[in-house]
Amino acid sequence: MKKMRDDQFAEGVKRSLYAVTTRLEQDETKYFLEEDLQQMDAQFYPHTNADGSVSLSYKFNTSEGINYDLTLKGNNDRKSTNRSMSDLMRGKYLYQKGLLDEVILNIINQSSNRPISERADSTEVTDYLRSELDNNGLALPFELAVVNRVGGIVYKSAQYHPTLKDENSMFVQRLFPNDPKNKTYYLKVYFPTKSDYIFDSIRFMIPSFIFTFILLVTFICTIILAFRQKKLTEMKNDFINNMTHEFKTPISTISLAAQMLNDNAVLKSPTMLTHISTVINDETKRLRFQVEKVLQMSMFDRQKATLRLQDVDANVLIANITTTFKLKVEKYGGKIEAVLGAQESTVRVDEMHFTNVIFNLLDNAVKYRREEVPLRLIVSTRDITQHGEERIEITIHDNGIGMKREDLKKIFEKFYRVSTGNRHDVKGFGLGLAYVKKMVGELGGDISVESELNAGTKFIITLPITKN
């Protein structure tokens, strides 16, 4: 739109400048015609003779350069005189019509000899240009100058001081195109308020642009929200499916154990009875643990979690956890190793939640192990300084299936499960790592992850230490 307005403006100015030069040429033609007529009138004059008669004398030159004197005599009769005068005037203008070619030739030969200030008077040029610009709908102030062929200024308007910006929008029109090249002059015009004029002409588009921009932003936000809602719906559906599988197994086991208790043979066998009660107890604990995980995430979302903070030795607590977890790792032919190198290992945490965090990470390492490679788990601690604060770093490193780079940014989101981990023998809600992330943050720590596909994963937890 701005370019179109610029083009329209330039076209209107060019038409105006062309019209100004045309009017100047017409004025010059009029000037020579009037001068010629005055000369003709000076050569034609009446005279009264001594006898009362009237004679008319007329001097003229032919196109061949021959001079003639013509005298017409007549009586003083008014009617006759008037008729003779009319005839003579008619003959005079018929003759002048014949001399038009000579007049035009004189204009061509003599016009360029007149000073440009007379041929293109500054006041007339300004008035003509103002009139033509108004006719083209360009009612804005302008500055002008008339310059010769080498750029020398003949005259200019009072405020004609073009800057580099004005030079880029300068309009130039040649005056009197039929003049010889060595006597060529140009009319230069620029408009100091052109930018404001163009802006005012397209200002009506600003509300439309703003409204369009708002619509575009609204549309993009709607699309983003729609995709996000779709993603949440898919994640919730996965959560419901996983939860159904997680609950289905212990419920089925408890139901089967309850049916077995109705068998009299089972009731008569203390060993079988003890086994069944143990199964029911274990499955009940498992079911309760899954329910608690869901409730814990719900509490954290509502920020109603209550932490019982106390000072504990992280090295001792981790050593106990690895000892407890050792049997589960060895069950799959793996090995777990604790490298507790932290000298300052006292941290202020909720012991139960901190234990659950470590258990969750160890449990994931077992779930997502590689079948063809013996599982190897390393849990280590060391002292570090982070952001000018002394901290303990807890690292849990495994040699499992690992994760893709794009999965690392999402694994701490609720309900998100890594695609390579959605195997038939691995169940879960996608809440474990979300719980870990939330809990570490509540304890004032940070957690990060490094992983490489088919090479293993390393979780790094840093917590502020409490010096004893």
Protein Blocks (a to p, Z undefined) as FASTA:
>chain_A
ZZmmmmmmmmmmmmmmmmmmmmmmmmmmmmmmmmmmmmmmmmpccdddfkopacdddddd
dfkopacdddddddfbfklmmmmmmmmmmmmmmmmmmmmmmmmmmmmmmmmmpcfklmmg
fklmmmmmmmmmmmnopaccdddddddfkopafbdcfklccdfklmmmcccddehklbcf
klcccdddddfklmmmmmmmmmmmmmmmmmmmmmmmmmmmmmmmmmmmmmmmmmmmmmmm
mmmmmmmmmmmmmmmmmmmmmpmklmmmmklmmmmmmmmmmmmmmmmmmmmmmmmmmmmm
nopaccddddddfklmmmmmmmmmmmmmmmnopacddddfbfblcdcddfklmmmmmmmm
mmmmmmmccfkbccddddddddddeehiacdddddddfbebpafklmmmmmpghiacfkl
mcfklgcehlmmmmmmmmmmmnopacdddddehibpcdddddddddZZ
